[in-house]
Each structure stands twice: as C-alpha cells, then as structure tokens.
C-alpha cells in the first residue's frame, strides 16, 4: 500500500470527531472526493446530502458513533448509513434501498472518534459485485488495517481532546 496522511476532517460536533485519509501527494481527501463526486450527479445529490447530514448531525452532533448507527459491518470497516430500522432517542433511522455507501472506522470502537474513507454506489447485492464500490471498499479495509496497526505499535496515539497524534512529534500523520 502506498503512504497516506491521516488528517482531521471535522471536529465541530459535540459527540464525535472525524478524521479522513488522503493519499500522500494528493490535494483532496478520500472523503471529500466521495462527497464532491456524488453531489455532482443529479440523481445522487439528495442521497449525498442526506448522508452528509447523517454523518455531521446525527453522528457528529447528536448521538456519536454508537453501535446502533454503526451496524453495517463489512470486514475491517463499517458501511454508512446504518442498515435496518434503528431507533435512537425516539428518532427513527431508516435508509431503505439507499444508493450510497461511505466507509468508516471507529477508532478502538470509541463513539467519539471516527475515520471516514471513500465509498460509492451500491449497485449489487455485495460490495464485491458493485463495480463502483468494490475498489473503494478494499482500499478502506487496507487503510483501516494500517491505522489499527499504527495504534497497536504506538506510531499514533489519542489524546484527551479526541485528537490523533503522531508519537514522533510530526504535525502530519503519514502512514
């Protein structure tokens, strides 16, 4: 796997801080690529907005990355939005036939720290059969493995302010 930068994506939510990944040498993060690409497609604009609101408002601000909202397990990552009918604080989260998947990793299964990756259109029964999704899912799994390895071997740590830090003191977290 090529090297990538783990960087802050959004820290304005009360309940959850979001990170993303950016290929070393790229100017745009994988998460920004996802939202920019699908927002530009007319029939996916509304689902893209709905997913962004789910991430920033429902997870980031209101509930955090709780198990109920992170229930679509796909190997090393979780697909967003959640699957099935989920009720949290009397709010129903239901996304039947939702066309998009955005991949995420809850850091150490915490509800307050998530890395968002890329995703795509869910056009078949499985990720592997969805042309647009298969590569992004495999990449997300590889990113997640590398991040978890860096946590295990002490290359990165988490501070008390929900920040991921490089233990070597570097500002950029290059993995």
MARMARNU-176735 format. One record per atom (N, C-alpha, C): residue in one letter; residue number from 1; atom name; x, y, z. Coordinates in nm, 4 decimals. Last residue first. Example, Ala and Ser with C-alpha at 12.3 -4.5 7.8 and 13.67 -1.06 7.14 Angstrom:
% MARMARNU-176735
  kelo  filum  fikol         X         Y         Z
     S      2      N    1.2850   -0.2250    0.7080
     S      2     CA    1.3670   -0.1060    0.7140
     S      2      C    1.2900    0.0030    0.7870
     A      1      N    1.3190   -0.5690    0.7800
     A      1     CA    1.2300   -0.4500    0.7800
     A      1      C    1.3200   -0.3300    0.7800
This chain:
% MARMARNU-176735
  kelo  filum  fikol         X         Y         Z
     X    175      N    0.1240    0.7565    0.7206
     X    175     CA    0.1238    0.6118    0.7450
     X    175      C    0.1471    0.5356    0.6151
     X    174      N    0.1736    1.0550    0.8738
     X    174     CA    0.1995    0.9844    0.7487
     X    174      C    0.2115    0.8361    0.7792
     X    173      N    0.0431    1.3154    1.0036
     X    173     CA    0.0444    1.1734    1.0383
     X    173      C    0.0530    1.0963    0.9073
     X    172      N    0.2115    1.6204    1.0597
     X    172     CA    0.1405    1.5321    0.9669
     X    172      C    0.1530    1.3877    1.0139
     X    171      N    0.3720    1.6991    1.2774
     X    171     CA    0.2375    1.7540    1.2607
     X    171      C    0.1532    1.6631    1.1711
     X    170      N    0.5675    1.4704    1.4720
     X    170     CA    0.5345    1.5334    1.3439
     X    170      C    0.3918    1.5868    1.3440
     X    169      N    0.6127    1.3255    1.7028
     X    169     CA    0.6053    1.4707    1.7121
     X    169      C    0.5723    1.5417    1.5826
     X    168      N    0.5947    1.0557    1.7027
     X    168     CA    0.7273    1.1108    1.6711
     X    168      C    0.7278    1.2639    1.6721
     X    167      N    0.3311    0.9941    1.7374
     X    167     CA    0.4169    0.9891    1.8568
     X    167      C    0.5576    1.0418    1.8301
     X    166      N    0.0762    1.1892    1.6075
     X    166     CA    0.1933    1.1077    1.5737
     X    166      C    0.2864    1.1095    1.6942
     X    165      N   -0.2573    1.1780    1.7367
     X    165     CA   -0.1255    1.2419    1.7285
     X    165      C   -0.0195    1.1408    1.6862
     X    164      N   -0.5910    1.2566    1.7258
     X    164     CA   -0.4924    1.1534    1.6959
     X    164      C   -0.3601    1.2248    1.6721
     X    163      N   -0.8033    1.3842    1.9744
     X    163     CA   -0.7107    1.4104    1.8652
     X    163      C   -0.6164    1.2921    1.8503
     X    162      N   -0.9739    1.4132    2.1934
     X    162     CA   -1.0186    1.3391    2.0745
     X    162      C   -0.9319    1.3703    1.9526
     X    161      N   -0.8327    1.5197    2.4045
     X    161     CA   -0.9207    1.6095    2.3292
     X    161      C   -0.9709    1.5461    2.1996
     X    160      N   -0.6506    1.3447    2.5084
     X    160     CA   -0.7748    1.3644    2.5833
     X    160      C   -0.8753    1.4535    2.5109
     X    159      N   -0.5188    1.1650    2.2178
     X    159     CA   -0.5090    1.2482    2.3375
     X    159      C   -0.6467    1.2680    2.4013
     X    158      N   -0.3958    0.8670    2.0921
     X    158     CA   -0.5146    0.9517    2.1021
     X    158      C   -0.5021    1.0332    2.2301
     X    157      N   -0.1159    0.7979    1.8720
     X    157     CA   -0.1889    0.7871    1.9983
     X    157      C   -0.3091    0.8808    1.9937
     X    156      N    0.0939    0.6129    1.6490
     X    156     CA   -0.0029    0.7188    1.6751
     X    156      C   -0.0729    0.6908    1.8082
     X    155      N    0.2748    0.4111    1.6860
     X    155     CA    0.3108    0.5197    1.5937
     X    155      C    0.2195    0.6398    1.6124
     X    154      N    0.2121    0.1881    1.8461
     X    154     CA    0.2470    0.3147    1.9094
     X    154      C    0.2924    0.4256    1.8170
     X    153      N    0.1135   -0.0444    1.7443
     X    153     CA    0.2589   -0.0364    1.7629
     X    153      C    0.3063    0.1005    1.8130
     X    152      N   -0.1658    0.0078    1.7428
     X    152     CA   -0.1099   -0.1042    1.8202
     X    152      C    0.0392   -0.0874    1.8473
     X    151      N   -0.1833    0.2250    1.5646
     X    151     CA   -0.2275    0.2397    1.7040
     X    151      C   -0.1647    0.1323    1.7924
     X    150      N   -0.0904    0.1032    1.3322
     X    150     CA   -0.0183    0.2191    1.3862
     X    150      C   -0.0580    0.2469    1.5311
     X    149      N   -0.2926   -0.0891    1.2957
     X    149     CA   -0.1545   -0.1323    1.3205
     X    149      C   -0.0738   -0.0188    1.3835
     X    148      N   -0.5069    0.0796    1.2387
     X    148     CA   -0.5111   -0.0029    1.3597
     X    148      C   -0.3721   -0.0552    1.3965
     X    147      N   -0.4131    0.1843    0.9951
     X    147     CA   -0.4391    0.2736    1.1088
     X    147      C   -0.4399    0.1939    1.2392
     X    146      N   -0.4037   -0.0488    0.8379
     X    146     CA   -0.2806    0.0273    0.8627
     X    146      C   -0.2971    0.1212    0.9826
     X    145      N   -0.6740   -0.1264    0.8323
     X    145     CA   -0.5711   -0.2167    0.8864
     X    145      C   -0.4450   -0.1395    0.9246
     X    144      N   -0.7860    0.0990    0.7038
     X    144     CA   -0.8241    0.0647    0.8414
     X    144      C   -0.7202   -0.0266    0.9061
     X    143      N   -0.6732    0.0816    0.4458
     X    143     CA   -0.6487    0.1991    0.5303
     X    143      C   -0.6734    0.1637    0.6771
     X    142      N   -0.7903   -0.1646    0.3699
     X    142     CA   -0.6445   -0.1522    0.3817
     X    142      C   -0.6061   -0.0317    0.4673
     X    141      N   -1.0620   -0.0953    0.3665
     X    141     CA   -1.0155   -0.2036    0.4546
     X    141      C   -0.8645   -0.1960    0.4749
     X    140      N   -1.0569    0.0994    0.1663
     X    140     CA   -1.0959    0.1363    0.3034
     X    140      C   -1.0483    0.0306    0.4027
     X    139      N   -0.9893   -0.0598   -0.0575
     X    139     CA   -0.8984    0.0451   -0.0108
     X    139      C   -0.9284    0.0827    0.1340
     X    138      N   -1.2231   -0.2157   -0.0727
     X    138     CA   -1.0938   -0.2801   -0.0480
     X    138      C   -0.9905   -0.1790    0.0031
     X    137      N   -1.4084   -0.0092   -0.1264
     X    137     CA   -1.4231   -0.0923   -0.0069
     X    137      C   -1.2899   -0.1594    0.0281
     X    136      N   -1.3161    0.0825   -0.3711
     X    136     CA   -1.3178    0.1747   -0.2565
     X    136      C   -1.3319    0.0984   -0.1251
     X    135      N   -1.3568   -0.1456   -0.5341
     X    135     CA   -1.2219   -0.0931   -0.5116
     X    135      C   -1.2179   -0.0040   -0.3878
     X    134      N   -1.6482   -0.1741   -0.5138
     X    134     CA   -1.5532   -0.2797   -0.4810
     X    134      C   -1.4137   -0.2271   -0.4475
     X    133      N   -1.8145    0.0277   -0.6130
     X    133     CA   -1.7883    0.0168   -0.4700
     X    133      C   -1.6712   -0.0744   -0.4353
     X    132      N   -1.8723    0.0127   -0.8780
     X    132     CA   -1.8283    0.1413   -0.8260
     X    132      C   -1.7754    0.1301   -0.6832
     X    131      N   -1.9614   -0.2572   -0.9040
     X    131     CA   -1.8442   -0.2067   -0.9755
     X    131      C   -1.7868   -0.0804   -0.9121
     X    130      N   -2.0492   -0.4820   -0.6753
     X    130     CA   -2.0802   -0.3433   -0.7115
     X    130      C   -1.9561   -0.2804   -0.7734
     X    129      N   -1.9537   -0.7221   -0.5860
     X    129     CA   -2.0268   -0.7224   -0.7126
     X    129      C   -2.0631   -0.5821   -0.7599
     X    128      N   -1.8411   -0.6594   -0.3411
     X    128     CA   -1.7550   -0.7135   -0.4455
     X    128      C   -1.8224   -0.7095   -0.5824
     X    127      N   -2.0631   -0.5836   -0.1903
     X    127     CA   -1.9625   -0.4837   -0.2273
     X    127      C   -1.8794   -0.5311   -0.3458
     X    126      N   -2.3681   -0.7397   -0.3147
     X    126     CA   -2.2486   -0.7321   -0.2304
     X    126      C   -2.1560   -0.6207   -0.2779
     X    125      N   -2.5847   -0.6840   -0.4870
     X    125     CA   -2.6095   -0.7416   -0.3552
     X    125      C   -2.4899   -0.7287   -0.2610
     X    124      N   -2.5229   -0.3614   -0.6440
     X    124     CA   -2.5432   -0.5064   -0.6453
     X    124      C   -2.5612   -0.5545   -0.5015
     X    123      N   -2.4666   -0.0978   -0.6137
     X    123     CA   -2.5458   -0.1351   -0.7312
     X    123      C   -2.5744   -0.2840   -0.7395
     X    122      N   -2.3935    0.1589   -0.4312
     X    122     CA   -2.4241    0.0173   -0.4036
     X    122      C   -2.5201   -0.0291   -0.5134
     X    121      N   -2.1435    0.3827   -0.5110
     X    121     CA   -2.2819    0.3433   -0.5358
     X    121      C   -2.2961    0.1943   -0.5104
     X    120      N   -1.9029    0.4558   -0.2503
     X    120     CA   -1.9551    0.4558   -0.3856
     X    120      C   -2.1002    0.4161   -0.3908
     X    119      N   -1.6200    0.5819   -0.0709
     X    119     CA   -1.7296    0.4875   -0.0874
     X    119      C   -1.7769    0.4913   -0.2305
     X    118      N   -1.3631    0.6609    0.1643
     X    118     CA   -1.4366    0.6881    0.0421
     X    118      C   -1.5496    0.5869    0.0363
     X    117      N   -1.3642    0.7206    0.5120
     X    117     CA   -1.2873    0.6896    0.3924
     X    117      C   -1.3649    0.7364    0.2696
     X    116      N   -1.3291    0.8533    0.8369
     X    116     CA   -1.4126    0.8352    0.7182
     X    116      C   -1.3223    0.8118    0.5979
     X    115      N   -1.2793    0.7553    1.1602
     X    115     CA   -1.2095    0.7876    1.0363
     X    115      C   -1.3051    0.7554    0.9220
     X    114      N   -1.3909    0.8803    1.4739
     X    114     CA   -1.4183    0.8023    1.3527
     X    114      C   -1.3282    0.8497    1.2396
     X    113      N   -1.4745    0.9031    1.8028
     X    113     CA   -1.3611    0.9177    1.7116
     X    113      C   -1.3761    0.8223    1.5935
     X    112      N   -1.6650    0.8427    1.9938
     X    112     CA   -1.6312    0.9837    1.9729
     X    112      C   -1.5183    1.0073    1.8729
     X    111      N   -1.7041    0.5847    2.0575
     X    111     CA   -1.8183    0.6525    1.9958
     X    111      C   -1.7860    0.7973    1.9612
     X    110      N   -1.4533    0.3408    1.9781
     X    110     CA   -1.4998    0.4567    2.0542
     X    110      C   -1.6173    0.5204    1.9818
     X    109      N   -1.3221    0.1284    1.8626
     X    109     CA   -1.4654    0.1163    1.8914
     X    109      C   -1.5177    0.2275    1.9813
     X    108      N   -1.0746    0.2272    1.7879
     X    108     CA   -1.0842    0.1483    1.9111
     X    108      C   -1.2291    0.1337    1.9574
     X    107      N   -1.2424    0.4358    1.5765
     X    107     CA   -1.1121    0.4136    1.6378
     X    107      C   -1.1317    0.3463    1.7731
     X    106      N   -1.4445    0.3122    1.3358
     X    106     CA   -1.4487    0.3679    1.4714
     X    106      C   -1.3151    0.3339    1.5365
     X    105      N   -1.4309    0.3852    1.0025
     X    105     CA   -1.3666    0.3063    1.1073
     X    105      C   -1.3846    0.3799    1.2391
     X    104      N   -1.6264    0.3679    0.6992
     X    104     CA   -1.5769    0.4344    0.8192
     X    104      C   -1.5131    0.3335    0.9136
     X    103      N   -1.7557    0.4415    0.3733
     X    103     CA   -1.6890    0.3519    0.4672
     X    103      C   -1.6236    0.4293    0.5806
     X    102      N   -2.0688    0.4888    0.2415
     X    102     CA   -1.9476    0.5584    0.2819
     X    102      C   -1.8833    0.4720    0.3892
     X    101      N   -2.2804    0.4081   -0.0193
     X    101     CA   -2.2116    0.3598    0.0996
     X    101      C   -2.0873    0.4453    0.1190
     X    100      N   -2.6022    0.4786   -0.1719
     X    100     CA   -2.4608    0.5056   -0.1454
     X    100      C   -2.4107    0.4347   -0.0202
     X     99      N   -2.8778    0.4325   -0.1997
     X     99     CA   -2.7877    0.4012   -0.3109
     X     99      C   -2.6387    0.4133   -0.2802
     X     98      N   -3.0951    0.2533    0.0095
     X     98     CA   -3.0096    0.3717   -0.0012
     X     98      C   -2.8997    0.3430   -0.1025
     X     97      N   -3.3083    0.0822    0.0646
     X     97     CA   -3.2546    0.0918   -0.0722
     X     97      C   -3.1670    0.2150   -0.0928
     X     96      N   -3.3983    0.2650    0.3529
     X     96     CA   -3.4266    0.1525    0.2624
     X     96      C   -3.3742    0.1807    0.1214
     X     95      N   -3.2967    0.3711    0.6155
     X     95     CA   -3.2455    0.4070    0.4835
     X     95      C   -3.2708    0.2934    0.3848
     X     94      N   -3.3808    0.5058    0.9168
     X     94     CA   -3.4177    0.4009    0.8220
     X     94      C   -3.3793    0.4478    0.6826
     X     93      N   -3.4027    0.5932    1.2343
     X     93     CA   -3.3045    0.5968    1.1263
     X     93      C   -3.3333    0.4777    1.0366
     X     92      N   -3.6154    0.7739    1.4380
     X     92     CA   -3.6019    0.6547    1.3549
     X     92      C   -3.4998    0.6817    1.2447
     X     91      N   -3.5860    0.8811    1.7674
     X     91     CA   -3.5666    0.9171    1.6270
     X     91      C   -3.5422    0.7893    1.5491
     X     90      N   -3.5865    0.8176    2.0351
     X     90     CA   -3.7162    0.8341    1.9686
     X     90      C   -3.7055    0.8839    1.8244
     X     89      N   -3.3136    0.7560    2.0747
     X     89     CA   -3.3768    0.8730    2.1379
     X     89      C   -3.5046    0.9135    2.0648
     X     88      N   -3.3158    0.5673    1.7926
     X     88     CA   -3.2250    0.6246    1.8917
     X     88      C   -3.2905    0.7517    1.9452
     X     87      N   -3.3879    0.2868    1.6091
     X     87     CA   -3.4480    0.3961    1.6852
     X     87      C   -3.3495    0.4389    1.7936
     X     86      N   -3.3524    0.1585    1.2869
     X     86     CA   -3.2863    0.1830    1.4145
     X     86      C   -3.3550    0.3018    1.4811
     X     85      N   -3.4010   -0.0763    1.0447
     X     85     CA   -3.4691    0.0303    1.1195
     X     85      C   -3.4042    0.0403    1.2569
     X     84      N   -3.1160   -0.1454    0.8276
     X     84     CA   -3.2376   -0.1740    0.9029
     X     84      C   -3.2947   -0.0513    0.9716
     X     83      N   -2.7874   -0.0080    0.8668
     X     83     CA   -2.8827   -0.0960    0.7989
     X     83      C   -3.0030   -0.1193    0.8901
     X     82      N   -2.6520    0.3305    0.8460
     X     82     CA   -2.6856    0.2059    0.9154
     X     82      C   -2.7808    0.1213    0.8326
     X     81      N   -2.4924    0.4582    0.5414
     X     81     CA   -2.5625    0.4680    0.6693
     X     81      C   -2.5900    0.3298    0.7289
     X     80      N   -2.1704    0.3128    0.5977
     X     80     CA   -2.2729    0.4080    0.6391
     X     80      C   -2.3623    0.4383    0.5206
     X     79      N   -2.0009    0.0202    0.6850
     X     79     CA   -2.0644    0.0978    0.5798
     X     79      C   -2.1708    0.1884    0.6396
     X     78      N   -1.6961   -0.0219    0.8531
     X     78     CA   -1.8417   -0.0192    0.8637
     X     78      C   -1.8930    0.0653    0.7482
     X     77      N   -1.4107   -0.2450    0.8124
     X     77     CA   -1.4789   -0.1154    0.8153
     X     77      C   -1.6289   -0.1341    0.8346
     X     76      N   -1.3106   -0.4989    0.7887
     X     76     CA   -1.2419   -0.4063    0.8792
     X     76      C   -1.3141   -0.2738    0.8972
     X     75      N   -1.6166   -0.6339    0.6999
     X     75     CA   -1.4776   -0.6680    0.7318
     X     75      C   -1.4184   -0.5645    0.8268
     X     74      N   -1.8528   -0.4568    0.7521
     X     74     CA   -1.8025   -0.5021    0.6229
     X     74      C   -1.6516   -0.5232    0.6352
     X     73      N   -2.1475   -0.4026    0.9295
     X     73     CA   -2.0082   -0.4473    0.9362
     X     73      C   -1.9649   -0.5070    0.8030
     X     72      N   -2.3473   -0.1870    1.0086
     X     72     CA   -2.3280   -0.2497    0.8770
     X     72      C   -2.1808   -0.2907    0.8659
     X     71      N   -2.3824   -0.0366    1.2366
     X     71     CA   -2.4218   -0.1778    1.2408
     X     71      C   -2.4081   -0.2502    1.1071
     X     70      N   -2.3713    0.2204    1.3709
     X     70     CA   -2.2559    0.1568    1.3063
     X     70      C   -2.2780    0.0058    1.3052
     X     69      N   -2.5894    0.2892    1.5127
     X     69     CA   -2.5691    0.3592    1.3859
     X     69      C   -2.4509    0.3035    1.3069
     X     68      N   -2.5624    0.1245    1.7373
     X     68     CA   -2.6851    0.1185    1.6576
     X     68      C   -2.6677    0.1832    1.5204
     X     67      N   -2.3142    0.2011    1.8548
     X     67     CA   -2.3305    0.0714    1.7884
     X     67      C   -2.4505    0.0684    1.6948
     X     66      N   -2.2350    0.5484    1.7831
     X     66     CA   -2.2870    0.4405    1.8678
     X     66      C   -2.3102    0.3144    1.7857
     X     65      N   -2.0799    0.7949    1.7469
     X     65     CA   -2.0671    0.6734    1.6649
     X     65      C   -2.1087    0.5523    1.7481
     X     64      N   -2.3182    1.0508    1.8443
     X     64     CA   -2.1877    0.9873    1.8398
     X     64      C   -2.1927    0.8607    1.7553
     X     63      N   -2.5567    1.1979    1.8494
     X     63     CA   -2.5510    1.0660    1.9132
     X     63      C   -2.4117    1.0050    1.9237
     X     62      N   -2.5299    1.4774    1.7505
     X     62     CA   -2.6379    1.4296    1.8373
     X     62      C   -2.6097    1.3015    1.9152
     X     61      N   -2.2942    1.5436    1.5962
     X     61     CA   -2.3532    1.6362    1.6924
     X     61      C   -2.4441    1.5700    1.7953
     X     60      N   -2.2052    1.3182    1.4444
     X     60     CA   -2.1144    1.4187    1.4990
     X     60      C   -2.1717    1.5015    1.6113
     X     59      N   -2.4457    1.1713    1.3819
     X     59     CA   -2.3306    1.1103    1.4492
     X     59      C   -2.2466    1.2175    1.5184
     X     58      N   -2.6308    1.3674    1.2892
     X     58     CA   -2.6747    1.2544    1.3718
     X     58      C   -2.5595    1.1915    1.4492
     X     57      N   -2.4554    1.5628    1.1541
     X     57     CA   -2.5577    1.5960    1.2535
     X     57      C   -2.5884    1.4787    1.3465
     X     56      N   -2.2595    1.4325    0.9916
     X     56     CA   -2.2268    1.5510    1.0710
     X     56      C   -2.3264    1.5781    1.1831
     X     55      N   -2.3950    1.1953    0.8886
     X     55     CA   -2.2606    1.1928    0.9470
     X     55      C   -2.2401    1.3113    1.0417
     X     54      N   -2.6438    1.2904    0.7983
     X     54     CA   -2.6374    1.1772    0.8908
     X     54      C   -2.5027    1.1761    0.9636
     X     53      N   -2.5560    1.4842    0.6167
     X     53     CA   -2.6305    1.5247    0.7359
     X     53      C   -2.6286    1.4148    0.8420
     X     52      N   -2.4427    1.3134    0.4263
     X     52     CA   -2.3596    1.4139    0.4929
     X     52      C   -2.4265    1.4622    0.6217
     X     51      N   -2.6720    1.1725    0.3464
     X     51     CA   -2.5618    1.1015    0.4113
     X     51      C   -2.4701    1.1989    0.4856
     X     50      N   -2.8202    1.3795    0.2298
     X     50     CA   -2.8767    1.3035    0.3414
     X     50      C   -2.7663    1.2305    0.4189
     X     49      N   -2.6533    1.4533    0.0194
     X     49     CA   -2.6831    1.5499    0.1259
     X     49      C   -2.7357    1.4788    0.2505
     X     48      N   -2.6687    1.2143   -0.1261
     X     48     CA   -2.5393    1.2627   -0.0787
     X     48      C   -2.5584    1.3616    0.0357
     X     47      N   -2.9409    1.1991   -0.1940
     X     47     CA   -2.8832    1.0996   -0.1030
     X     47      C   -2.7469    1.1422   -0.0466
     X     46      N   -2.9416    1.4387   -0.3641
     X     46     CA   -3.0193    1.4312   -0.2399
     X     46      C   -2.9676    1.3222   -0.1452
     X     45      N   -2.7612    1.3633   -0.5758
     X     45     CA   -2.7407    1.4843   -0.4955
     X     45      C   -2.8138    1.4755   -0.3614
     X     44      N   -2.8076    1.1631   -0.7507
     X     44     CA   -2.7464    1.1249   -0.6227
     X     44      C   -2.7231    1.2445   -0.5303
     X     43      N   -2.9032    1.2685   -0.9841
     X     43     CA   -2.9916    1.1750   -0.9138
     X     43      C   -2.9321    1.1251   -0.7816
     X     42      N   -2.6747    1.4395   -1.0530
     X     42     CA   -2.8084    1.4915   -1.0212
     X     42      C   -2.8945    1.3940   -0.9413
     X     41      N   -2.3650    1.4466   -0.9193
     X     41     CA   -2.4521    1.3613   -1.0007
     X     41      C   -2.5959    1.3892   -0.9598
     X     40      N   -2.2273    1.5940   -0.7334
     X     40     CA   -2.2312    1.6459   -0.8707
     X     40      C   -2.3207    1.5635   -0.9634
     X     39      N   -2.2248    1.4391   -0.5100
     X     39     CA   -2.3087    1.5587   -0.5069
     X     39      C   -2.3252    1.6159   -0.6477
     X     38      N   -2.0318    1.2525   -0.5752
     X     38     CA   -2.1722    1.2117   -0.5789
     X     38      C   -2.2686    1.3288   -0.5669
     X     37      N   -1.7861    1.4035   -0.5652
     X     37     CA   -1.8246    1.3228   -0.6816
     X     37      C   -1.9748    1.2978   -0.6864
     X     36      N   -1.7836    1.5200   -0.3079
     X     36     CA   -1.7803    1.6037   -0.4277
     X     36      C   -1.8306    1.5266   -0.5507
     X     35      N   -1.7840    1.2940   -0.1391
     X     35     CA   -1.8956    1.3894   -0.1352
     X     35      C   -1.8984    1.4787   -0.2586
     X     34      N   -1.5399    1.1647   -0.2251
     X     34     CA   -1.6700    1.0974   -0.2240
     X     34      C   -1.7835    1.1992   -0.2316
     X     33      N   -1.3445    1.3598   -0.1798
     X     33     CA   -1.3656    1.3074   -0.3155
     X     33      C   -1.5031    1.2429   -0.3265
     X     32      N   -1.3631    1.3803    0.0982
     X     32     CA   -1.4035    1.4938    0.0152
     X     32      C   -1.4272    1.4507   -0.1294
     X     31      N   -1.2582    1.1269    0.1616
     X     31     CA   -1.3950    1.1616    0.1998
     X     31      C   -1.4460    1.2791    0.1175
     X     30      N   -0.9955    1.1436    0.0675
     X     30     CA   -1.0856    1.0430    0.0110
     X     30      C   -1.2319    1.0757    0.0430
     X     29      N   -0.8854    1.4853    0.0164
     X     29     CA   -0.9036    1.3640    0.0964
     X     29      C   -1.0002    1.2687    0.0270
     X     28      N   -0.6727    1.6308   -0.2279
     X     28     CA   -0.8072    1.6121   -0.1740
     X     28      C   -0.8167    1.4805   -0.0976
     X     27      N   -0.4176    1.6291   -0.3243
     X     27     CA   -0.4627    1.7514   -0.2576
     X     27      C   -0.5977    1.7335   -0.1888
     X     26      N   -0.1651    1.3761   -0.2883
     X     26     CA   -0.2970    1.4192   -0.3357
     X     26      C   -0.3387    1.5447   -0.2596
     X     25      N    0.0635    1.3108   -0.1531
     X     25     CA    0.0773    1.3744   -0.2837
     X     25      C   -0.0542    1.4213   -0.3428
     X     24      N   -0.0764    1.0356   -0.0011
     X     24     CA    0.0385    1.1251    0.0002
     X     24      C    0.0581    1.1804   -0.1409
     X     23      N   -0.4276    1.0336    0.0139
     X     23     CA   -0.3065    0.9745   -0.0424
     X     23      C   -0.1953    1.0776   -0.0391
     X     22      N   -0.5853    1.0856    0.3137
     X     22     CA   -0.5513    1.1487    0.1865
     X     22      C   -0.4241    1.0820    0.1372
     X     21      N   -0.8575    1.0194    0.5334
     X     21     CA   -0.7268    0.9852    0.4779
     X     21      C   -0.7095    1.0557    0.3440
     X     20      N   -1.0041    1.1720    0.8257
     X     20     CA   -1.0108    1.1121    0.6933
     X     20      C   -0.8688    1.0763    0.6506
     X     19      N   -1.1940    1.2025    1.1298
     X     19     CA   -1.0700    1.2087    1.0539
     X     19      C   -1.0970    1.1502    0.9160
     X     18      N   -1.4175    1.3620    1.3485
     X     18     CA   -1.3965    1.2820    1.2280
     X     18      C   -1.2592    1.3102    1.1677
     X     17      N   -1.5521    1.3353    1.6709
     X     17     CA   -1.4526    1.3986    1.5848
     X     17      C   -1.4256    1.3042    1.4680
     X     16      N   -1.8667    1.3611    1.8335
     X     16     CA   -1.7705    1.2817    1.7565
     X     16      C   -1.6791    1.3706    1.6728
     X     15      N   -2.0345    1.5297    1.9826
     X     15     CA   -2.0234    1.3888    2.0195
     X     15      C   -1.9120    1.3124    1.9492
     X     14      N   -2.0367    1.7876    1.8838
     X     14     CA   -2.0257    1.7692    2.0287
     X     14      C   -1.9911    1.6261    2.0654
     X     13      N   -1.8458    1.8725    1.5911
     X     13     CA   -1.9558    1.8027    1.6569
     X     13      C   -1.9304    1.7844    1.8059
     X     12      N   -1.6172    1.9753    1.4789
     X     12     CA   -1.7144    2.0698    1.5325
     X     12      C   -1.8311    2.0030    1.6036
     X     11      N   -1.4171    1.8566    1.3375
     X     11     CA   -1.4119    1.8466    1.4837
     X     11      C   -1.5125    1.9398    1.5507
     X     10      N   -1.3419    1.6839    1.0484
     X     10     CA   -1.4404    1.7702    1.1138
     X     10      C   -1.4339    1.7480    1.2648
     X      9      N   -1.0879    1.5843    0.9690
     X      9     CA   -1.1878    1.6206    0.8684
     X      9      C   -1.2933    1.7138    0.9273
     X      8      N   -0.7398    1.5463    1.0172
     X      8     CA   -0.8668    1.5898    1.0735
     X      8      C   -0.9619    1.6296    0.9612
     X      7      N   -0.5725    1.2705    0.8522
     X      7     CA   -0.5905    1.4110    0.8876
     X      7      C   -0.7303    1.4397    0.9403
     X      6      N   -0.3185    1.0717    0.7518
     X      6     CA   -0.4384    1.0672    0.8351
     X      6      C   -0.4584    1.2089    0.8864
     X      5      N   -0.1858    1.0148    0.4361
     X      5     CA   -0.1902    1.1053    0.5500
     X      5      C   -0.3233    1.0853    0.6208
     X      4      N   -0.0123    0.7278    0.3038
     X      4     CA   -0.1242    0.8210    0.3096
     X      4      C   -0.1142    0.9035    0.4364
     X      3      N    0.1784    0.5260    0.0769
     X      3     CA    0.1609    0.6013    0.2004
     X      3      C    0.0448    0.6988    0.1883
     X      2      N    0.0512    0.2224   -0.0765
     X      2     CA    0.1231    0.3494   -0.0776
     X      2      C    0.0984    0.4234    0.0530
     X      1      N    0.0843   -0.1174    0.0000
     X      1     CA    0.0000    0.0000    0.0000
     X      1      C    0.0889    0.1238    0.0000
